[in-house]
Amino acid sequence: MTELLDILSLVLLCLFFILFFTRIIMLKRRGIKAFVFGKTHKSDLLLSPIMLLLVYVVVASSLSLPFPEILLKPIFENEWLSWIGTLLSVAGLVGFALSLKSFGDSFRVGIDGENPNKLVTTGMFSISRNPIYVSFFFFFCGLIFVHLNRASIVMFLCFFVPIIHRQVLREEKFMKNHYGEQYAEYCKKVRRYL
């Protein structure tokens, strides 16, 4: 059963990146530069290596790739928790897809101060002001439940979650400055996360 869960986590990870890059390519074909991460502030780039390391830890756990064994060894194995993790990842993936749909042409990776689009408040954005980040949380939290090793837990809790929250705060500051009262009213109606 562990092998099936490992394969499922890899398939979900592939689907996550297919969704992500497909959207960027689709927007690029329409003349929209969607990847502007690190353009407004170089410290935004801190998220990239952490995200890549977290992805590597998941892949290394599934495929027995090189990584210190003590960090990849599961803390304990619980099949039910692994299945719950798989369902959380699926929910995160579905949430990500629905968020991308709600975003439309306004989707950007990073803060686009030069070409900001309209404020999106419908679809998934009527439930959360940051549905993509909420989806990321569910997706990666689910993968951690599947593997339950020290490396993924530490990466997620100590690096991924704080850096995502930092990025949310930076984006909120930009939104307040750019959209003003419209954004303030939106914040009164919709929570930051859930």
DAJO-V467451 format. One record per backbone hydrogen bond with DSSP energy under -1.0 kcal/mol. NH is the residue of the N-H (numbers start at 1). CO is the residue of the C=O. If there is no record, write none. Layout:
# DAJO-V467451
((NH;CO) (NH;CO))
This chain:
# DAJO-V467451
((5;1) (6;2) (7;3) (8;4) (9;5) (10;6) (11;7) (12;8) (13;9) (14;10) (15;11) (16;12) (17;13) (18;14) (19;15) (20;16) (21;17) (22;18) (23;19) (24;20) (25;21) (26;22) (27;23) (28;24) (29;25) (31;28) (32;27) (34;32) (36;34) (36;109) (39;36) (44;41) (45;42) (46;43) (47;44) (50;46) (51;47) (52;48) (53;49) (54;50) (55;51) (56;52) (57;53) (58;54) (59;55) (60;56) (61;57) (62;58) (63;59) (64;60) (71;68) (72;68) (73;69) (75;148) (82;78) (83;79) (84;80) (85;81) (86;82) (87;83) (88;84) (89;85) (90;86) (91;87) (92;88) (93;89) (94;90) (95;91) (96;92) (97;93) (98;94) (99;95) (100;96) (101;97) (102;98) (103;99) (104;100) (106;103) (107;104) (109;34) (113;111) (125;122) (126;123) (127;124) (128;124) (129;191) (134;130) (135;131) (136;132) (137;133) (138;134) (139;135) (140;136) (141;137) (142;138) (143;139) (144;140) (145;141) (146;142) (147;143) (148;144) (151;71) (153;149) (154;150) (155;151) (156;152) (157;153) (158;154) (159;155) (160;155) (161;156) (163;159) (164;160) (165;161) (166;162) (167;163) (168;164) (169;165) (170;166) (171;167) (172;168) (173;169) (174;170) (175;171) (176;172) (177;173) (178;174) (179;175) (180;176) (182;179) (184;180) (185;181) (186;182) (187;183) (188;184) (190;186))
